[in-house]
Amino acid sequence: MQAFFRKWGVCLLLFLATTLNYLDRQTLGILAPSIQKEMGLGNEALGWLFAVFYYSYTFAQFGIGLLLDRYNLRWTYGLAVLAWSAACASTGLARGFFGLIGFRLLLGITESANWPAAMRVVSRVLPPADRPLGNGIFTSGTSVGALIAPTSILAISAWFGWRWAFVAVGSLGLIWFLAWLWFTREQQWSAGSRTWPAPRIYSAILRDPQFWRVFAVTILVNPCLYFNLNWLPTYFVQQRGVAAGRELGGILALIYLGLDLGYLACGASAMMLARRGWPAPKSRRAVFLAATGLLLLSSIVPLLADRDHTVAALVVVNFALGVWISMYLTMAQEVSTTQPSGLAASRVRWLR
């Protein structure tokens, strides 16, 4: 029983860290109308603020991955959460466009550690059969963060101003860091290799068909997810005439609830089919294909004139996105042939 609570308790902390990750990155999007009004920024400038975050987020992962392999995972992950929380809180100090650019760069660099580190933690504390659910649990923090962001951030901004909203959200990282240190105090996570990996390791990964499958899925699904997270608030305000307040918060909460349910449904469906005797690759493909069919609804969203129908379609689309993302994270964990010590797990070939 103690082992049960230990491994799933770690997944709960990963979930909370991912929730903070998305709260921090969503704060700018939620507060965009207020920031644009005060600083005189247009949608093009707002687009650059989003883009700069993802550029730094993407390229930083090459270096972050090496650090996570080389140093103690407990400390590297904990300090990364503390660092991105500080970057978010500091955004409230920005006095203009270039100040915002600088803090968004820092936020992207530090937040890039979340998925590589969380996936590594899941692979260390859970056996392969439980990893889809573990991934679904921690990844559902993305939609929970997006779910609570509109109402909480807009409420703080209404009372204290948009700058204090950044400070309030960022300060939550310190609480998480202290809880992480306490809960993982007995975890025996080694520091990993003290030598940098040889170039042949990268060559082996690039020759692996599984890597390119994961790469293709990533390219296809992530732009859809991030477009929804970044631009839906602005879209509903500017194109659908929704007031930037309680009404907008309710719409966004409903849409991101669909995303959250998709994360959890992915792992639960794969485990249910596997326990009924389906081979793991077959059960995972079935879940993947069902989600792909639902994603096709995204093509009709621009054609919908009624706002309620638009919201309903986006709920279904985000549910399917949640399934895709949770499943491809499990694929990514199985690219490497190196298994954590103590887990005699063979690799799973997905799409043969």
N, C-alpha and C positions, 0 to 999 in steps of 0.2 A: 504493500500500500504506500509506503514511504517513497519507493522508487517511482510509483505511478504519479504521485503529486509532484515529485521533483522534476520529472521530465515534462509533464504538461504544465507545471508552473513556469518553467523556463519558456515554453511556448506562449504563455500568457504575457510574460514580460516582453517577448519579441512582438507580440500583438500591440502592447502599449507603446513600445518604441516606434513601431510603424504608424500608429495613430498620431503620435507626436510629429513624425516625419511629414505626414500629409497635412496636419494642422499648420505646421511651420511654412510649408511651401504654398499652401492654399491661402494664407493670410493676405498676400499681395493681390491675388485674384478677387477675393471677396471685397477687399477695400479699394479696388481699382477705381470705382466712381469717385470716391472721396479724394483719393490721391491725385487722380487726373484733374479734378476741379481745383485743388489747392496749388498744384505745380504746373497746371496748364499743359498736360501731356495728352497727346492724341492716341488713337488705337495703334498706330505704327510704333510709337515709343513704348507702349505697353507690350506690344509683340516682341520688341527687342529685350525687354526685361524678362519675359518668359524664355526667350531663346537663349539668352546668356546663361541662365540657370541650367538649361539642358546641355549646352555645349560643355560647360565646366563639369557638370554631373557625369557626362559620358566619358570624357577623356580622363577624368580623375580616377575612374574605376580601374584603369590599367595599373596605376601605381598603388591604389588602395588594395587591390587584390594581392599584390606582392607583400605589402605590409601585414595583411591579415594572415598570410601563409607563414611569414617569418617570425612574428611576435605573438605573445600570449593573447588569445582571442578574447578572453574575459576583459582585459584592459583596453585593447584596441577598439573593441566595439563600444564599451562603456564611455571611453573618452571621445569617440566619434559622436555619440548622441549628445554629450555635453557640449562639444564644439559647435554642432549645427544649431543647438538651442541658443547658444551665445550669439551666433550669426543672425538668427531670427530676431532676437531681442534687440540687437544693435541696429537693425533696420529702422527702428523708430527714431534713430538719430539722423537719418538722411535728410539733407537740406535741398536736394535737387536730383535731377535725372542721373548724373554720374555717381552720386552717392548711393543711389539705389542700385545702380549697375554693380558697384563694388561689393555691396553686401549680398547681392544675388550670386555673384561669382563665388564668394566664400560659402554661401549656403549650398550651392551645387557641389562644390568640392567635398565638403564635410558630409553631406547627406548621401553621397555616393557609396558610403560604406555600408548602408543599411542592408541591402539585399545580399551582397556577397557574404557579409558576416552572418546574417540571420539564416541564410541557407546552409552555411557551414555549421552553425549551431544545431539546426534541425537534423542534419545528417549525422551529427555526433550523439545526439540524445535520443533519437528515434530509429527503430528498425525500418527497412525499406517499405514494408507494407503500410506503416503508419505515416510515412512522409507526406503523401498527398494531403491528408487531413492536417498535419502539422503546418504545411505550407499554406493551406487554406485559412487556418486560424491566424497565423501572423500576418498574412497578406490582407485579410479582411480589415486590418487596421487602416488600410488605405481608404476604404469606403466609410469606415466609422469616423475617421478623421475628417473626410469630406462631408459626412453626414452632420456632425456637430459643429463644423466650422462656421456655416452661415449664421446660425442663430447666436452662437456664443461670441464670435468675433464682432458681428454687427451690434450686439448688445454692449460689449465693452467699448466699442467705438462711439456709440451713441452717448454713453455716460462720461467717458474720459477722453475721447478723441482717438483718431486712428493710430497715432504713434504709440499710445499706451497699449493698444491691442497687440502690437508686435511684442512689447515687453512682457505682457501677461502670458502670452502663448509660449514665448521662449523660456520663461522662468520655470515652466513645468519640467523641463529637461533635468534640472538639478534634483528634483524630487525622484524622478525615475532613476537617475544615476546612483543615488544612495540606496534605493531599493534593489537595484541590480547587484551592487557590491555585496549587500547582505544576503540575498537569496542564493547567489552563486559562490558563496565563500567556501563551499566544500567541493565544488566542481574541479576535477582534475583535468583541466585543458592545458595541454603542453604548449610550449611556445612555438612549436613547429621547427622547421629546418632553419639553421643558423646561416646557411649559405643561400645565395640567390639561385633560382632555378636555371638550369642549363638551357641554351636556346633550343636543344632538341625536344624539350618538353612542349614548347609552343608549336614546333613543327609537327609533333605527334597529334596535338589537339586540332591543328588546322587540317590534317589529313583524315580526321575522324568524321564520317558522314553525320554522326549524331550532333556534332557541333554545328554543322551547317543547317540541320533541321531546326535546332534551337534558334540559330541566327535568323533564319527565314521567318519563324513564328514571331520573334521579337520585333522585327521590322514591320510586320503586318499589323500587330495588335497594339503596340505602344503608342503610335501616333493617334489611334482612335481613342485610347484611354486619356491621354494627356490633353487632347483637344476638348474632350468632355469636361475634364477637371479645370482647365484654364479658362475656357471661353464661354461655357454655359451661363455663368452669372451675367457677363456682359451681353451675351446674345439675348437672354430673356428681358434684360432692361432696355436695350437699344432696339431690338427687333420685335419683341412681343409686348412691349409697353408695361412690363411688370415693375412695380415699385421696389426699390432697393431696400427692402425691410422684411417684415414678417412674411409677406406673401412670397417673396423670392426665396426666403429660407425654407418655407414649406415645400416649394416645388423642388428645390435642390435636394432636400432631405429625402424626398420620395424617390427621386432618380438614383441617388447614391445608395439607398437601401437596396435597390435591385442589384447593384454591384456587389454589395456585401453578401447578399443571399447567394449570388453566383459563386463567390469564393468558397463558401461553406458547402454548397451543393456539389461542387466539383469533387472534393475529397470524399464526401459521404457517398456519392453515387459510385465512384470508382471502387471504394471499399465494399459496398453492398454487392456489386456485380462480381468482384473477386471472391467474396465469401459464398456466392452461389455457384462457384465452380468455373467462372469465366477466367481464362488466362489474363494476366495483368496487361499485356499489350492490347488484347482484344477489348477489354473493358475500358481501357483508357481511350482507345480509338473511338469507341461508341460514344463516350461522353464528349469527346472533342468534336465529332461530326454533328451531334445534336446541337451543340453550342454554335457551330458554324452556320447551321440553318437559321437559328434565331438572329444571328448577326446580320443576315441579309435584310432584316427590317430597317436597318440604318439607311438603306437606299431610298425609302419612301418618306423619311422625316422631312426633307425640304419641300415635299409636295403637300404636306398636311397644313391646312389653313386653320383648323381648330386647335386651340392651345391645349385642351385636355387630351386630345388624341396625340398630339406631339409629346406630351409628358408621358403618356402610357407607352408609346413606342420607344421612347428613350429609356424607360424603366426596363423593358425587355432587352433592349440592346445592351444596356449596362450589366444586366444579369449574365448575358452571354459573354461579355468581356471578362467578367469575374471568373467564369469557368475557364476560359482560354488562359488567363494569366496564371491562375493557380496550377493548371496542368503544365504549362511550359516551364514554370519554376521547378517542377519535379523532373522534367526532362533535363534541365540545366544541371541539376545535382548529379545526374548520371552520365555526364560527358566524361568526367575523369574516371580512369580505371583504378585510381587509388582510393581505397576504402578506409574509413577511420578504424583505428585499432579497436578490437573487441566486437566489430560488426562483420560477420562473415557473410557479406552480401555480394551477390553477383550483379553485374550490370544488366539492365533491362533494355532490350532493343524494342523501340517503340513502333516504328512504321515500316517494318520489313514486309 
